Each structure stands twice: as C-alpha cells, then as structure tokens.
Amino acid sequence: MILERFKGSPLLPIAEKVAAGTRLSFEDGVALFNSPDVLGVGALANWVREKRHGNTGYYNVTGT
C-alpha cells in the first residue's frame, strides 16, 4: 500500500489523509509544495490518479 513508502517521512500524515480519501487542508498543500521529497509527492499524485482512472493516461493535442 502507499503508506509503506512514507514510514518515517514527514509526509506520512498527508499520505494517510490521501489514502483515506480525506480532503487536504491549505497547510497540507503548503507542506507538499515545500517538500524536498519530489518523488514522494509524485507517488501520492500518481496513486490518486490510478485510483480514479486506472492505468489510463489522458492528454490533449491542440492544433496551431
């Protein structure tokens, strides 16, 4: 599960909220923005994306 990656990390309380589906606070957003653990923040974002959309990616192509 996603929480195992964050054992001992300052992002653990945020990861617990994400895993529980709880809305993040403004302070949580600031902590994510200021976190030096870019890979951890990306792992959380990817976990939420996969939970919502499966293993499907979407993108847009605009004409010029």
Secondary structure, 3 states (H helix, E strand, C coil): CHHHHHCCCCCHHHHHHHHHCCCCCHHHHHHHHHCCCHHHHHHHHHHHHHHHHCCCCCCCCCCC
